Each structure stands twice: as structure tokens, then as C-alpha cells.
Amino acid sequence: AKEQKLQFFMNIVHDLRTPITLISTPLQKLLSTDHDEERQRLYGTMSRNADRLLRLTDQIMDLRKIDRGKMELTCTDVALSPFVKGVVSYTEDIAQSRRQTLTFTDKTNGHINVMLDTDCFEKILLNLLSNALKYTPENGSVTISIDLEPKTDLKAGSDVNLILDVVDTGIGIPDEEKRNIFTRFDQVRTNGKFVKGTGIGLNLVKALVELHKGTISVCDN
């Protein structure tokens, strides 16, 4: 019975994609053909929220695939610095609208390639950046950086760990909530109140990171 209810829910989520796409597609046409400044602003807002709905449905479907062991990575050799920089650029408009400072720092000198699934890794980065921006007040800052540990010569064949940090000046997470932040459907309490969210995004991030044989954690600066 539980599996039937879950499958029914997944069918609804899948069916939501079609009407959302039918909203998003004509909006893209309006954005490219109607150059009225005020309408462009409205179309842009509608388009971003339609994309947000699509990403949410995708996240739910991805978690279902992972639960069933059906999620398979298709990894390619990727130059990491330009890839991360490109993903960061997707969220620059959000940061600017909130007068936030968004910074990308590459401590690897731009010379590192990694094997990763670009679609899944983009979802990891977008979720982390979106959360950081969402819970950081206006005029705050979000910094994403990549580094190697230990700092050794890659050409010498030494084992290194890739470190990707997302640091923000946000509202913070109480110590007692940190252990649950990557738990599905968990919602963090701050000052006794639930922080708005679905409790899906960071759980998906953790699952995708682990599929890449990585680890993820949260800590104070």
C-alpha cells in the first residue's frame, strides 16, 4: 500500500511537468520577441519561477531514482574552474536583486580536471548556491571556492582531495539542527521557527555527492 501511494504521488509529479513546460516554452518566446521593458521584467519573473517548479519536480524524480538504485552517473573529464564559474553565473541575477555579493575563488590556478556527471554536479552546485543566497540577508555575501588538499603536484601522481566550499553570511544553523540538515523533508528551526523549504534539495545534494564518491558536511566558519 505504501509503495502504491508513493507511485501515485510520483505519477502526479511526472504529470506536472507537461503543464509547467507548456507555460515555460511560450514565455521564452515572449522574452525573445517582446522587448517592452516592463513586460520583460514580468516575463522574467514568471520564467524563473516556472524553471523553479521544473527543478523541484526533477529533484523529486531524481530522489526516487536514487532510492530505487536507478540513478546512473555519466561522467566525463571536465575542466572544473570554468564549469563552476558557469554555474555561479546562473545565480548572479538573484544575488544582484538582493544586493548580495557573489564571489567565485579558484585556488587551483585553473589547472584541474575532474571526472563528474555534469548534469548531477550542476544540480549540486545550484542547490548549494540557491540555499546560501536564500538564507543570506540583503547586502550579505556568498563565496564559492575550489581548492586541493594537500597542495601537491598533480603531475607527480600524488593523491589529492578536491575541496569545494560554499560560505555565506546567512542566518546560521543551530548546532542541534546541523546533524539533520541533509535529512529528507527536514526543516531547520531558527529561533524556534521553521525555515521555509521543502527539505528535499540538500538531501538530493548529499545523495548525488555520495554517488560521486564524495562527502559533504556543514560547519561554522
Backbone as CSV, one residue per row, in Angstrom:
resi,resn,N_x,N_y,N_z,CA_x,CA_y,CA_z,C_x,C_y,C_z
1,ALA,0.827,-1.194,0.000,0.000,0.000,0.000,0.873,1.261,0.000
2,LYS,1.948,1.221,0.791,2.845,2.370,0.861,3.483,2.637,-0.502
3,GLU,3.904,1.551,-1.155,4.533,1.691,-2.477,3.533,2.214,-3.498
4,GLN,2.283,1.794,-3.406,1.253,2.269,-4.326,0.998,3.763,-4.133
5,LYS,0.956,4.210,-2.873,0.767,5.637,-2.590,1.938,6.454,-3.128
6,LEU,3.141,5.919,-2.937,4.330,6.620,-3.409,4.331,6.708,-4.927
7,GLN,3.951,5.615,-5.587,3.907,5.612,-7.047,2.846,6.576,-7.566
8,PHE,1.693,6.655,-6.867,0.647,7.600,-7.233,1.164,9.032,-7.134
9,PHE,1.897,9.312,-6.045,2.493,10.632,-5.867,3.486,10.937,-6.985
10,MET,4.303,9.952,-7.343,5.291,10.154,-8.401,4.611,10.392,-9.747
11,ASN,3.492,9.727,-9.983,2.753,9.948,-11.228,2.249,11.384,-11.310
12,ILE,1.774,11.925,-10.179,1.316,13.315,-10.144,2.472,14.255,-10.444
13,VAL,3.621,14.002,-9.807,4.804,14.837,-10.028,5.197,14.806,-11.505
14,HIS,5.179,13.621,-12.086,5.530,13.483,-13.507,4.548,14.239,-14.386
15,ASP,3.263,14.146,-14.058,2.235,14.821,-14.859,2.322,16.340,-14.747
16,LEU,2.906,16.848,-13.664,3.056,18.296,-13.507,4.039,18.885,-14.516
17,ARG,4.959,18.080,-14.993,5.992,18.584,-15.896,5.402,19.133,-17.195
18,THR,4.379,18.475,-17.722,3.825,18.900,-19.009,3.224,20.302,-18.944
19,PRO,2.287,20.594,-18.008,1.743,21.957,-17.974,2.799,23.009,-17.640
20,ILE,3.783,22.655,-16.804,4.833,23.624,-16.486,5.639,23.942,-17.744
21,THR,5.950,22.923,-18.521,6.686,23.124,-19.768,5.879,23.957,-20.756
22,LEU,4.565,23.727,-20.784,3.696,24.491,-21.687,3.565,25.949,-21.258
23,ILE,3.874,26.249,-20.012,3.948,27.633,-19.550,5.307,28.231,-19.901
24,SER,6.343,27.450,-19.655,7.715,27.932,-19.828,8.064,28.206,-21.287
25,THR,7.641,27.345,-22.187,8.036,27.475,-23.599,7.524,28.764,-24.235
26,PRO,6.216,29.094,-24.132,5.767,30.369,-24.706,6.373,31.583,-24.005
27,LEU,6.707,31.448,-22.728,7.360,32.553,-22.026,8.722,32.854,-22.642
28,GLN,9.448,31.811,-23.031,10.746,32.019,-23.670,10.584,32.751,-25.005
29,LYS,9.495,32.436,-25.725,9.233,33.123,-26.986,8.921,34.597,-26.748
30,LEU,8.110,34.882,-25.723,7.791,36.265,-25.381,9.042,37.040,-24.963
31,LEU,9.926,36.371,-24.210,11.157,37.018,-23.780,12.042,37.409,-24.965
32,SER,12.002,36.596,-26.011,12.875,36.852,-27.156,12.254,37.774,-28.201
33,THR,10.920,38.003,-28.129,10.264,38.795,-29.181,9.635,40.097,-28.688
34,ASP,9.228,40.145,-27.425,8.578,41.341,-26.874,9.605,42.105,-26.039
35,HIS,10.003,43.270,-26.495,11.103,43.984,-25.862,10.643,45.138,-24.958
36,ASP,9.348,45.176,-24.658,8.871,46.173,-23.704,9.526,45.914,-22.345
37,GLU,10.115,46.941,-21.757,10.920,46.766,-20.549,10.119,46.220,-19.377
38,GLU,8.925,46.753,-19.140,8.122,46.294,-18.014,7.650,44.856,-18.225
39,ARG,7.217,44.535,-19.468,6.774,43.166,-19.723,7.948,42.189,-19.651
40,GLN,9.119,42.630,-20.080,10.304,41.776,-19.972,10.563,41.410,-18.503
41,ARG,10.389,42.379,-17.623,10.595,42.118,-16.191,9.598,41.090,-15.671
42,LEU,8.337,41.238,-16.095,7.301,40.304,-15.652,7.518,38.914,-16.240
43,TYR,7.842,38.868,-17.538,8.114,37.570,-18.179,9.280,36.873,-17.477
44,GLY,10.313,37.664,-17.144,11.480,37.090,-16.491,11.139,36.469,-15.147
45,THR,10.309,37.161,-14.378,9.877,36.635,-13.079,9.084,35.346,-13.255
46,MET,8.163,35.350,-14.222,7.360,34.149,-14.485,8.233,32.991,-14.947
47,SER,9.190,33.282,-15.807,10.061,32.244,-16.343,10.926,31.624,-15.250
48,ARG,11.494,32.466,-14.382,12.340,31.942,-13.305,11.555,31.029,-12.365
49,ASN,10.302,31.394,-12.094,9.502,30.570,-11.197,9.019,29.291,-11.863
50,ALA,8.760,29.351,-13.180,8.433,28.123,-13.911,9.631,27.179,-13.882
51,ASP,10.837,27.732,-14.074,12.052,26.913,-14.006,12.228,26.322,-12.615
52,ARG,11.869,27.099,-11.607,11.981,26.614,-10.228,11.056,25.414,-9.999
53,LEU,9.851,25.484,-10.543,8.921,24.355,-10.423,9.451,23.120,-11.138
54,LEU,10.040,23.326,-12.325,10.606,22.200,-13.062,11.752,21.566,-12.276
55,ARG,12.596,22.407,-11.679,13.720,21.861,-10.910,13.225,21.059,-9.715
56,LEU,12.133,21.546,-9.088,11.592,20.826,-7.933,11.051,19.462,-8.343
57,THR,10.312,19.402,-9.454,9.806,18.109,-9.920,10.960,17.182,-10.303
58,ASP,12.001,17.749,-10.907,13.171,16.945,-11.270,13.847,16.379,-10.021
59,GLN,13.947,17.195,-8.957,14.590,16.738,-7.733,13.833,15.562,-7.119
60,ILE,12.504,15.659,-7.100,11.693,14.571,-6.534,11.876,13.298,-7.348
61,MET,11.898,13.427,-8.677,12.067,12.260,-9.534,13.475,11.685,-9.409
62,ASP,14.474,12.558,-9.235,15.845,12.074,-9.044,15.974,11.280,-7.748
63,LEU,15.347,11.774,-6.669,15.406,11.061,-5.397,14.758,9.685,-5.507
64,ARG,13.691,9.610,-6.282,13.023,8.325,-6.490,13.956,7.360,-7.225
65,LYS,14.648,7.858,-8.233,15.607,7.019,-8.961,16.712,6.521,-8.032
66,ILE,17.213,7.416,-7.183,18.290,7.046,-6.263,17.795,5.990,-5.281
67,ASP,16.594,6.176,-4.746,16.029,5.215,-3.796,15.909,3.826,-4.417
68,ARG,15.611,3.783,-5.706,15.409,2.502,-6.396,16.696,1.985,-7.027
69,GLY,17.804,2.710,-6.809,19.074,2.293,-7.385,19.127,2.445,-8.888
70,LYS,18.312,3.340,-9.435,18.216,3.514,-10.886,19.018,4.719,-11.389
71,MET,19.590,5.493,-10.483,20.350,6.669,-10.892,21.765,6.245,-11.298
72,GLU,22.105,6.471,-12.550,23.432,6.134,-13.042,24.140,7.399,-13.502
73,LEU,25.386,7.552,-13.079,26.171,8.709,-13.473,26.810,8.488,-14.837
74,THR,26.849,9.548,-15.627,27.584,9.531,-16.890,28.698,10.559,-16.761
75,CYS,29.859,10.094,-16.338,30.955,11.001,-16.009,31.841,11.286,-17.222
76,THR,32.258,12.535,-17.329,33.194,12.950,-18.364,34.306,13.774,-17.721
77,ASP,35.393,13.947,-18.466,36.534,14.716,-17.989,36.215,16.208,-18.159
78,VAL,36.115,16.929,-17.044,35.643,18.312,-17.075,36.679,19.244,-16.456
79,ALA,36.938,20.368,-17.146,37.753,21.433,-16.560,36.910,22.107,-15.482
80,LEU,37.301,21.950,-14.224,36.413,22.304,-13.115,36.160,23.803,-12.990
81,SER,37.202,24.611,-13.087,37.053,26.043,-12.827,36.032,26.710,-13.750
82,PRO,36.141,26.564,-15.078,35.134,27.194,-15.944,33.741,26.608,-15.752
83,PHE,33.680,25.320,-15.386,32.368,24.709,-15.154,31.685,25.354,-13.954
84,VAL,32.408,25.462,-12.836,31.838,26.073,-11.632,31.493,27.533,-11.898
85,LYS,32.383,28.238,-12.593,32.138,29.649,-12.899,30.855,29.811,-13.712
86,GLY,30.609,28.908,-14.637,29.393,28.967,-15.445,28.145,28.758,-14.615
87,VAL,28.198,27.812,-13.661,27.040,27.568,-12.796,26.799,28.765,-11.880
88,VAL,27.865,29.355,-11.357,27.733,30.527,-10.496,27.033,31.663,-11.244
89,SER,27.326,31.797,-12.539,26.726,32.884,-13.331,25.207,32.766,-13.406
90,TYR,24.664,31.530,-13.259,23.213,31.346,-13.304,22.516,32.070,-12.156
91,THR,23.219,32.233,-11.038,22.583,32.802,-9.845,22.971,34.263,-9.610
92,GLU,23.716,34.855,-10.543,24.157,36.238,-10.353,22.978,37.216,-10.303
93,ASP,21.946,36.962,-11.114,20.776,37.843,-11.111,20.088,37.854,-9.751
94,ILE,20.008,36.665,-9.127,19.372,36.571,-7.812,20.167,37.382,-6.802
95,ALA,21.485,37.225,-6.838,22.349,37.953,-5.902,22.227,39.465,-6.106
96,GLN,22.230,39.896,-7.358,22.140,41.326,-7.651,20.816,41.902,-7.175
97,SER,19.721,41.148,-7.355,18.404,41.640,-6.948,18.315,41.823,-5.440
98,ARG,19.135,41.078,-4.692,19.144,41.180,-3.229,20.357,41.957,-2.723
99,ARG,21.066,42.599,-3.673,22.261,43.385,-3.338,23.276,42.550,-2.546
100,GLN,23.393,41.286,-2.931,24.348,40.395,-2.296,25.624,40.297,-3.152
101,THR,26.727,40.063,-2.494,27.994,39.879,-3.191,28.230,38.390,-3.412
102,LEU,28.348,37.986,-4.672,28.569,36.583,-5.022,29.960,36.465,-5.636
103,THR,30.821,35.656,-5.020,32.217,35.578,-5.434,32.641,34.139,-5.664
104,PHE,33.371,33.916,-6.762,33.966,32.602,-7.026,35.477,32.718,-6.932
105,THR,36.093,31.851,-6.133,37.540,31.857,-5.952,38.117,30.500,-6.336
106,ASP,39.053,30.521,-7.281,39.710,29.295,-7.717,41.123,29.266,-7.143
107,LYS,41.363,28.371,-6.194,42.672,28.256,-5.564,43.520,27.161,-6.203
108,THR,43.021,26.592,-7.327,43.762,25.525,-8.010,44.533,26.074,-9.206
109,ASN,44.461,27.385,-9.418,45.111,28.025,-10.575,44.508,27.583,-11.910
110,GLY,43.289,27.049,-11.851,42.558,26.727,-13.076,43.106,25.560,-13.861
111,HIS,43.888,24.687,-13.216,44.545,23.612,-13.961,44.062,22.216,-13.585
112,ILE,42.863,22.106,-13.022,42.409,20.796,-12.585,41.206,20.328,-13.392
113,ASN,41.274,19.079,-13.837,40.159,18.411,-14.490,39.675,17.284,-13.590
114,VAL,38.365,17.070,-13.561,37.803,16.003,-12.737,36.792,15.209,-13.546
115,MET,36.586,13.970,-13.129,35.558,13.135,-13.739,34.266,13.345,-12.969
116,LEU,33.255,13.885,-13.648,31.974,14.102,-12.974,30.826,14.065,-13.978
117,ASP,29.637,13.828,-13.456,28.408,13.895,-14.245,27.979,15.359,-14.235
118,THR,28.077,16.027,-15.379,27.853,17.475,-15.410,26.436,17.853,-15.000
119,ASP,25.440,17.066,-15.399,24.057,17.378,-15.036,23.858,17.275,-13.522
120,CYS,24.352,16.184,-12.934,24.196,15.995,-11.486,25.012,17.001,-10.707
121,PHE,26.230,17.296,-11.170,27.079,18.230,-10.430,26.517,19.645,-10.515
122,GLU,25.887,19.976,-11.626,25.223,21.277,-11.732,24.095,21.375,-10.710
123,LYS,23.361,20.293,-10.513,22.284,20.281,-9.520,22.847,20.466,-8.110
124,ILE,23.987,19.854,-7.841,24.634,20.011,-6.539,24.964,21.481,-6.297
125,LEU,25.643,22.095,-7.260,26.083,23.482,-7.099,24.904,24.444,-7.013
126,LEU,23.909,24.263,-7.884,22.765,25.169,-7.880,21.993,25.087,-6.571
127,ASN,21.840,23.889,-6.037,21.150,23.741,-4.757,21.910,24.435,-3.634
128,LEU,23.230,24.227,-3.592,24.034,24.845,-2.535,24.015,26.364,-2.648
129,LEU,24.177,26.869,-3.878,24.177,28.318,-4.066,22.809,28.922,-3.789
130,SER,21.746,28.268,-4.254,20.393,28.776,-4.037,20.068,28.850,-2.559
131,ASN,20.470,27.814,-1.800,20.233,27.822,-0.357,21.019,28.929,0.318
132,ALA,22.277,29.090,-0.082,23.115,30.119,0.532,22.537,31.506,0.288
133,LEU,22.106,31.767,-0.948,21.531,33.073,-1.274,20.183,33.282,-0.581
134,LYS,19.397,32.221,-0.510,18.053,32.309,0.063,18.101,32.695,1.536
135,TYR,19.078,32.152,2.265,19.122,32.361,3.704,20.165,33.396,4.125
136,THR,20.663,34.152,3.148,21.575,35.255,3.440,20.821,36.568,3.261
137,PRO,20.864,37.464,4.225,20.116,38.722,4.118,20.673,39.641,3.043
138,GLU,19.900,40.671,2.695,20.365,41.663,1.729,21.679,42.265,2.195
139,ASN,22.518,42.571,1.202,23.856,43.137,1.444,24.819,42.137,2.064
140,GLY,24.413,40.872,2.154,25.313,39.831,2.639,26.196,39.320,1.511
141,SER,26.947,38.271,1.787,27.851,37.742,0.767,27.837,36.224,0.751
142,VAL,28.080,35.679,-0.433,28.202,34.237,-0.638,29.467,34.003,-1.452
143,THR,30.308,33.116,-0.985,31.558,32.810,-1.680,31.640,31.319,-1.953
144,ILE,31.952,30.955,-3.179,32.187,29.562,-3.527,33.637,29.439,-3.954
145,SER,34.323,28.439,-3.446,35.736,28.278,-3.763,36.073,26.818,-4.000
146,ILE,37.110,26.581,-4.807,37.626,25.234,-5.024,39.109,25.246,-4.681
147,ASP,39.565,24.166,-4.054,40.950,24.071,-3.619,41.346,22.597,-3.603
148,LEU,42.632,22.349,-3.467,43.153,20.993,-3.366,43.776,20.786,-1.993
149,GLU,43.660,19.559,-1.493,44.236,19.237,-0.192,44.782,17.816,-0.220
150,PRO,46.046,17.561,0.044,47.073,18.587,0.272,47.477,19.248,-1.042
151,LYS,48.158,20.386,-0.969,48.599,21.106,-2.159,49.856,20.419,-2.701
152,THR,49.656,19.490,-3.620,50.774,18.748,-4.181,50.759,18.853,-5.689
153,ASP,51.832,18.408,-6.296,51.965,18.457,-7.738,51.149,17.325,-8.367
154,LEU,50.091,17.689,-9.087,49.232,16.667,-9.686,50.000,15.800,-10.678
155,LYS,50.967,16.383,-11.365,51.713,15.650,-12.386,52.554,14.539,-11.768
156,ALA,52.829,14.657,-10.475,53.635,13.637,-9.808,52.810,12.421,-9.412
157,GLY,51.513,12.478,-9.661,50.648,11.342,-9.377,50.235,11.231,-7.924
158,SER,50.383,12.301,-7.156,50.026,12.270,-5.737,48.503,12.279,-5.570
159,ASP,48.031,11.597,-4.531,46.607,11.612,-4.224,46.235,12.945,-3.594
160,VAL,45.161,13.544,-4.073,44.691,14.804,-3.515,43.181,14.737,-3.348
161,ASN,42.680,15.550,-2.449,41.250,15.727,-2.284,40.847,17.067,-2.865
162,LEU,39.751,17.064,-3.582,39.188,18.316,-4.082,38.233,18.859,-3.031
163,ILE,38.434,20.107,-2.638,37.586,20.750,-1.632,36.767,21.845,-2.305
164,LEU,35.444,21.736,-2.204,34.551,22.766,-2.720,33.779,23.342,-1.543
165,ASP,33.956,24.635,-1.302,33.301,25.298,-0.175,32.279,26.311,-0.662
166,VAL,31.131,26.357,-0.004,30.158,27.431,-0.200,29.983,28.087,1.167
167,VAL,30.409,29.339,1.261,30.396,30.059,2.538,29.482,31.276,2.412
168,ASP,28.618,31.479,3.403,27.722,32.635,3.340,27.661,33.348,4.683
169,THR,27.108,34.545,4.650,26.913,35.333,5.873,25.441,35.285,6.263
170,GLY,24.868,34.096,6.146,23.436,33.920,6.358,23.019,33.831,7.813
171,ILE,21.805,33.306,8.021,21.193,33.305,9.344,21.797,32.256,10.266
172,GLY,22.564,31.329,9.696,23.197,30.305,10.519,22.266,29.150,10.843
173,ILE,22.858,28.066,11.334,22.103,26.866,11.681,22.456,26.473,13.108
174,PRO,21.466,26.343,13.982,21.754,25.936,15.368,22.499,24.599,15.400
175,ASP,23.385,24.433,16.379,24.193,23.212,16.463,23.333,21.956,16.487
176,GLU,22.210,22.013,17.195,21.369,20.819,17.318,20.664,20.457,16.009
177,GLU,20.636,21.400,15.048,19.977,21.147,13.773,20.954,20.651,12.703
178,LYS,22.253,20.855,12.930,23.244,20.537,11.899,23.214,19.064,11.479
179,ARG,22.978,18.175,12.445,23.025,16.747,12.127,21.864,16.317,11.228
180,ASN,20.818,17.143,11.141,19.642,16.768,10.355,19.520,17.517,9.031
181,ILE,20.479,18.397,8.749,20.293,19.299,7.614,20.191,18.560,6.277
182,PHE,20.814,17.384,6.170,20.769,16.632,4.921,19.711,15.528,4.942
183,THR,18.867,15.524,5.996,17.805,14.530,6.102,16.610,14.955,5.262
184,ARG,16.050,14.014,4.523,14.921,14.340,3.647,13.723,14.855,4.439
185,PHE,13.126,15.920,3.931,11.939,16.568,4.486,12.210,17.270,5.819
186,ASP,13.476,17.310,6.234,13.778,18.037,7.470,13.759,19.537,7.203
187,GLN,13.195,20.284,8.132,13.176,21.739,8.049,13.857,22.306,9.286
188,VAL,14.848,23.131,9.052,15.638,23.689,10.147,14.815,24.698,10.945
189,ARG,14.985,24.662,12.258,14.371,25.672,13.130,15.424,26.721,13.483
190,THR,15.060,27.981,13.372,15.919,29.072,13.812,15.087,29.979,14.703
191,ASN,15.554,30.201,15.912,14.798,30.978,16.901,13.408,30.384,17.137
192,GLY,13.364,29.040,17.116,12.108,28.350,17.403,11.139,28.269,16.249
193,LYS,11.492,28.847,15.079,10.591,28.847,13.930,11.184,28.018,12.802
194,PHE,10.302,27.330,12.047,10.764,26.577,10.889,11.189,27.539,9.790
195,VAL,12.340,27.227,9.155,12.780,27.977,7.989,12.098,27.391,6.767
196,LYS,11.539,28.254,5.915,10.784,27.781,4.760,11.662,26.912,3.859
197,GLY,11.080,25.831,3.351,11.796,24.952,2.435,11.094,23.614,2.369
198,THR,11.456,22.815,1.361,10.821,21.514,1.181,11.557,20.404,1.912
199,GLY,12.827,20.635,2.252,13.618,19.579,2.867,14.022,18.523,1.858
200,ILE,14.030,18.880,0.568,14.390,17.934,-0.494,15.771,18.233,-1.061
201,GLY,16.056,19.517,-1.315,17.251,19.903,-2.057,18.552,19.396,-1.470
202,LEU,18.781,19.617,-0.163,20.045,19.213,0.440,20.150,17.703,0.591
203,ASN,19.021,17.025,0.738,19.041,15.568,0.761,19.480,15.025,-0.598
204,LEU,18.993,15.647,-1.680,19.417,15.258,-3.024,20.897,15.562,-3.220
205,VAL,21.342,16.719,-2.741,22.759,17.085,-2.847,23.632,16.006,-2.210
206,LYS,23.286,15.601,-1.003,24.063,14.579,-0.300,24.116,13.275,-1.095
207,ALA,22.966,12.873,-1.628,22.911,11.627,-2.390,23.772,11.708,-3.654
208,LEU,23.720,12.841,-4.345,24.494,12.995,-5.583,25.995,13.107,-5.288
209,VAL,26.336,13.782,-4.197,27.748,13.862,-3.794,28.281,12.462,-3.501
210,GLU,27.512,11.665,-2.784,27.959,10.322,-2.435,28.045,9.413,-3.656
211,LEU,27.174,9.634,-4.649,27.293,8.884,-5.898,28.608,9.197,-6.604
212,HIS,29.118,10.420,-6.397,30.425,10.813,-6.944,31.575,10.379,-6.033
213,LYS,31.277,9.547,-5.005,32.279,9.069,-4.045,32.852,10.214,-3.199
214,GLY,32.026,11.231,-2.955,32.464,12.349,-2.132,31.724,12.389,-0.818
215,THR,32.052,13.392,-0.008,31.359,13.613,1.258,30.979,15.088,1.344
216,ILE,29.969,15.377,2.165,29.524,16.758,2.346,29.199,16.981,3.802
217,SER,29.484,18.168,4.293,29.208,18.477,5.699,28.928,19.964,5.840
218,VAL,28.407,20.353,6.988,28.122,21.744,7.282,28.847,22.130,8.558
219,CYS,29.416,23.338,8.579,30.135,23.771,9.771,30.133,25.296,9.830
220,ASP,30.478,25.834,11.000,30.630,27.276,11.161,32.008,27.689,10.680
221,ASN,32.120,28.944,10.279,33.438,29.450,9.872,34.364,29.540,11.084
